[in-house]
Amino acid sequence: MATVRDIVEALDRRYPPRLAEEWDRVGLSVGDPKAPVTRVLLAVDSVLEVADEAIAAGAQMIVTHHPLLLRGVHSVAADTGKGAMVHLLISSGVALYSAHTNADAVAGGVADALATAVGLGRTVPLVPNVTEPELGIGRVGSLPAPLSLGDFAQKVAEVIPPTIQGVRVAGDLDATVRKVAVLAGSGDKLFDAVRASDADVYITADLRHHPASEARELALVGDGRPALIDVSHFASEWLWLGSAAEHLADAAGVETVVSMLRTDPWTARFDGVET
């Protein structure tokens, strides 16, 4: 029977911790390495709802993309958000492991999952790793045939999980899209890399007003590129879970379950009346 340590080793081989960004905190955050594991739940977020789902599913371990303890905490008291999660996991005998920016960087990881879902081929990293340039953050690739920006955005909306936010677009919907840059998760700090990639459109999440506005202003004094497609942070990263689950089942011989919970934080949207 596999143990928590076996799962950790299988995941570390597939998503080497050395590829994580300096600020990141990946790996095992809760659990006994010697504890047995027969079923693993995979999810995007380390939140109480996911812990409840794992317990109900009879899983002894959770693998998430987002770390529970990414930023420093000074207490894990049960009446704090992080503490409540830690106490629930320990009392229920459930371990927690996270593969974050290291899973973004590898071939076949989070970035490739998004690139594949939207139909890109011949992909290369958007920001290559300094020591291993064939790996890196984000992807840039080409569509098999040109599409209008409007048609491409519709395709994106159809392949990612639906969320309250939906898919937001900035750009001429009739513009032609051939080359696409993608970055799952928050990507508004990489506009220089996107422009250098010569992409027609950039798909990412969490685009803030000023960076997005400035990027479009700069595009409009040139040839209008890149257009922007802003999706939910959760939706852009959920696509990776299936391939991670398949790898873990093969490498460690455990049953895997992909969480179908929508852990995007937004629960409703209201549209006003145009005047």
C-alpha positions as CSV (number, residue, x, y, z in Angstrom):
1,M,0.0,0.0,0.0
2,A,1.2,3.5,-0.9
3,T,2.1,6.0,1.9
4,V,2.0,9.7,2.0
5,R,5.8,9.7,1.4
6,D,5.3,7.6,-1.8
7,I,2.8,10.2,-3.1
8,V,5.1,13.0,-2.3
9,E,8.0,11.4,-4.0
10,A,5.9,10.6,-7.1
11,L,4.7,14.2,-7.3
12,D,8.2,15.7,-6.6
13,R,9.6,13.7,-9.5
14,R,6.9,14.9,-11.9
15,Y,6.9,18.5,-10.5
16,P,10.4,19.1,-9.2
17,P,10.3,21.6,-6.3
18,R,13.5,23.2,-7.6
19,L,11.3,24.8,-10.4
20,A,9.2,26.6,-7.9
21,E,9.6,30.4,-7.6
22,E,11.6,31.7,-4.7
23,W,8.5,33.1,-2.9
24,D,6.5,29.9,-3.3
25,R,5.9,27.2,-0.7
26,V,5.3,23.8,-2.3
27,G,5.3,20.2,-1.0
28,L,3.7,18.5,2.0
29,S,2.2,21.0,4.5
30,V,0.0,18.6,6.6
31,G,0.3,14.9,7.2
32,D,2.4,12.0,8.4
33,P,4.7,10.7,5.7
34,K,4.3,7.1,7.0
35,A,0.5,7.2,6.8
36,P,-1.1,4.8,4.2
37,V,-3.0,6.2,1.2
38,T,-5.4,4.5,-1.1
39,R,-7.3,7.5,-2.5
40,V,-6.2,11.0,-3.3
41,L,-8.4,14.0,-4.1
42,L,-7.0,16.7,-6.4
43,A,-8.3,20.3,-6.3
44,V,-7.2,23.8,-7.1
45,D,-7.6,25.4,-3.7
46,S,-6.7,24.4,-0.2
47,V,-10.0,25.4,1.4
48,L,-12.4,23.9,3.9
49,E,-14.9,22.9,1.3
50,V,-12.3,20.8,-0.4
51,A,-11.3,19.2,2.9
52,D,-14.9,18.3,3.5
53,E,-15.1,16.8,0.0
54,A,-12.0,14.7,0.6
55,I,-13.3,13.4,3.9
56,A,-16.7,12.5,2.3
57,A,-14.9,10.7,-0.6
58,G,-12.8,8.6,1.8
59,A,-9.5,10.2,0.6
60,Q,-6.5,10.1,2.9
61,M,-4.7,12.8,1.0
62,I,-5.4,16.0,-0.9
63,V,-3.2,17.4,-3.7
64,T,-3.9,21.1,-4.5
65,H,-2.4,23.6,-6.8
66,H,-2.6,26.5,-4.3
67,P,-0.6,26.1,-1.1
68,L,-2.4,26.4,2.2
69,L,0.5,28.2,4.0
70,L,1.9,30.4,1.1
71,R,2.3,33.4,3.3
72,G,3.6,33.4,6.9
73,V,1.1,32.7,9.7
74,H,1.7,33.1,13.4
75,S,-1.2,30.9,14.6
76,V,-3.0,27.8,13.5
77,A,-5.7,28.2,16.2
78,A,-8.9,26.5,15.1
79,D,-10.8,29.8,15.1
80,T,-8.6,31.1,12.2
81,G,-9.1,30.3,8.6
82,K,-5.8,28.5,8.1
83,G,-6.0,26.9,11.5
84,A,-9.4,25.5,10.9
85,M,-8.2,23.8,7.8
86,V,-5.1,22.4,9.6
87,H,-7.2,21.1,12.6
88,L,-9.7,19.5,10.3
89,L,-7.1,17.7,8.2
90,I,-5.2,16.4,11.2
91,S,-8.2,15.2,13.1
92,S,-9.5,13.5,10.0
93,G,-6.2,11.9,9.1
94,V,-5.9,13.6,5.7
95,A,-2.6,14.9,4.4
96,L,-2.2,17.9,2.2
97,Y,0.4,18.5,-0.6
98,S,0.7,21.4,-3.0
99,A,2.4,21.7,-6.4
100,H,2.2,25.4,-7.4
101,T,4.7,27.3,-9.6
102,N,6.7,24.1,-10.1
103,A,3.6,22.6,-11.7
104,D,3.3,25.7,-13.9
105,A,6.8,25.3,-15.2
106,V,7.1,21.6,-16.2
107,A,6.1,20.2,-19.6
108,G,2.6,18.8,-19.3
109,G,1.9,21.0,-16.3
110,V,-0.6,23.8,-15.6
111,A,0.5,26.0,-18.5
112,D,0.4,23.2,-21.1
113,A,-3.0,22.1,-19.9
114,L,-4.5,25.5,-20.6
115,A,-2.6,25.8,-23.9
116,T,-3.8,22.4,-25.1
117,A,-7.4,23.1,-24.0
118,V,-7.6,26.2,-26.2
119,G,-6.0,24.4,-29.2
120,L,-2.4,25.6,-29.3
121,G,0.4,23.7,-31.0
122,R,4.2,24.1,-31.2
123,T,4.3,25.8,-27.8
124,V,7.3,27.2,-26.0
125,P,7.6,28.8,-22.5
126,L,6.4,32.5,-22.3
127,V,9.2,33.1,-19.7
128,P,11.8,30.4,-20.0
129,N,13.5,29.0,-16.8
130,V,17.0,30.5,-16.4
131,T,18.8,27.2,-16.1
132,E,16.4,25.0,-18.0
133,P,15.0,27.1,-20.9
134,E,12.9,24.3,-22.3
135,L,10.8,24.7,-19.2
136,G,9.3,27.9,-17.7
137,I,6.2,29.9,-16.9
138,G,3.3,30.3,-19.4
139,R,3.2,29.1,-23.0
140,V,3.1,30.7,-26.5
141,G,1.8,28.7,-29.4
142,S,-0.2,28.8,-32.6
143,L,-3.7,27.8,-33.6
144,P,-4.1,25.2,-36.3
145,A,-6.1,27.8,-38.3
146,P,-6.8,31.5,-37.8
147,L,-9.9,32.5,-35.9
148,S,-11.5,35.9,-35.2
149,L,-10.9,37.1,-31.6
150,G,-14.7,36.8,-31.0
151,D,-14.8,33.1,-32.2
152,F,-11.6,32.3,-30.2
153,A,-12.9,33.8,-27.0
154,Q,-16.1,31.8,-27.4
155,K,-14.0,28.7,-27.8
156,V,-12.1,29.6,-24.6
157,A,-15.4,30.0,-22.8
158,E,-16.5,26.5,-23.9
159,V,-13.4,24.6,-22.7
160,I,-12.8,26.1,-19.3
161,P,-15.1,25.5,-16.3
162,P,-18.0,28.1,-16.1
163,T,-17.7,30.7,-13.4
164,I,-19.7,33.8,-12.4
165,Q,-17.0,36.0,-14.0
166,G,-17.2,34.3,-17.4
167,V,-14.7,35.3,-20.1
168,R,-13.9,39.0,-20.5
169,V,-12.3,40.3,-23.7
170,A,-10.4,43.5,-24.6
171,G,-9.8,44.1,-28.3
172,D,-11.4,44.1,-31.8
173,L,-13.6,41.0,-31.9
174,D,-13.0,40.8,-35.7
175,A,-9.2,40.8,-35.3
176,T,-7.4,37.7,-36.5
177,V,-5.9,35.4,-34.0
178,R,-3.0,33.1,-35.0
179,K,-0.5,33.2,-32.2
180,V,-1.6,33.0,-28.5
181,A,0.2,33.5,-25.2
182,V,-1.3,31.9,-22.1
183,L,-0.6,32.1,-18.4
184,A,-2.8,30.2,-16.0
185,G,-3.4,32.2,-12.8
186,S,-2.5,35.9,-12.3
187,G,-0.6,37.2,-15.3
188,D,-0.7,41.0,-15.4
189,K,3.0,41.3,-14.5
190,L,4.1,39.7,-17.7
191,F,2.9,42.1,-20.4
192,D,6.5,42.8,-21.6
193,A,7.1,39.1,-22.2
194,V,3.8,38.8,-24.0
195,R,4.6,41.7,-26.3
196,A,8.0,40.2,-27.0
197,S,6.4,36.9,-28.0
198,D,4.5,38.7,-30.8
199,A,1.2,37.1,-29.7
200,D,-2.1,38.2,-31.1
201,V,-3.9,37.6,-27.8
202,Y,-3.0,36.9,-24.2
203,I,-5.1,34.6,-22.0
204,T,-4.7,35.0,-18.3
205,A,-6.6,35.7,-15.1
206,D,-7.0,38.4,-12.5
207,L,-6.3,41.3,-14.9
208,R,-6.4,44.6,-12.9
209,H,-7.8,47.8,-14.3
210,H,-4.7,49.8,-14.7
211,P,-2.3,47.2,-16.1
212,A,-4.9,46.0,-18.5
213,S,-5.8,49.5,-19.6
214,E,-2.2,50.5,-20.0
215,A,-1.5,47.3,-22.0
216,R,-4.4,48.1,-24.4
217,E,-3.4,51.8,-24.8
218,L,0.1,50.6,-25.7
219,A,-1.3,48.1,-28.2
220,L,-3.5,50.7,-29.8
221,V,-0.6,53.0,-30.7
222,G,0.9,50.0,-32.5
223,D,-1.0,47.3,-34.4
224,G,-3.6,46.5,-31.8
225,R,-1.9,43.5,-30.3
226,P,-2.1,41.8,-28.0
227,A,-5.8,41.6,-27.3
228,L,-6.7,40.4,-23.8
229,I,-8.8,37.5,-22.6
230,D,-9.4,37.5,-18.9
231,V,-10.7,34.3,-17.3
232,S,-11.3,33.1,-13.7
233,H,-8.1,32.3,-11.8
234,F,-9.7,29.0,-10.7
235,A,-10.9,28.1,-14.1
236,S,-7.6,28.6,-15.8
237,E,-5.9,26.2,-13.4
238,W,-8.5,23.5,-12.9
239,L,-7.8,22.0,-16.4
240,W,-4.5,20.6,-15.0
241,L,-6.0,18.4,-12.4
242,G,-7.0,15.6,-14.8
243,S,-3.4,15.0,-16.1
244,A,-2.0,15.3,-12.5
245,A,-4.5,12.7,-11.3
246,E,-3.6,10.3,-14.2
247,H,0.1,10.6,-13.5
248,L,-0.4,10.0,-9.8
249,A,-2.6,6.9,-10.4
250,D,0.0,5.4,-12.7
251,A,3.1,6.4,-10.6
252,A,1.8,5.5,-7.1
253,G,-1.0,3.0,-7.8
254,V,-3.6,4.9,-5.9
255,E,-7.2,5.8,-6.8
256,T,-7.5,9.5,-7.7
257,V,-10.6,11.8,-7.7
258,V,-10.7,15.2,-9.4
259,S,-12.7,17.7,-7.4
260,M,-15.7,19.1,-9.2
261,L,-16.2,21.9,-6.7
262,R,-16.1,25.4,-8.1
263,T,-13.8,27.1,-5.6
264,D,-13.8,30.4,-7.5
265,P,-14.7,32.8,-4.7
266,W,-17.4,34.7,-6.6
267,T,-21.0,33.4,-6.2
268,A,-23.2,35.9,-8.0
269,R,-23.2,38.7,-10.5
270,F,-25.7,41.4,-11.2
271,D,-25.9,43.3,-14.4
272,G,-27.4,46.8,-14.3
273,V,-29.6,48.4,-16.9
274,E,-27.8,50.2,-19.7
275,T,-28.8,53.9,-20.2
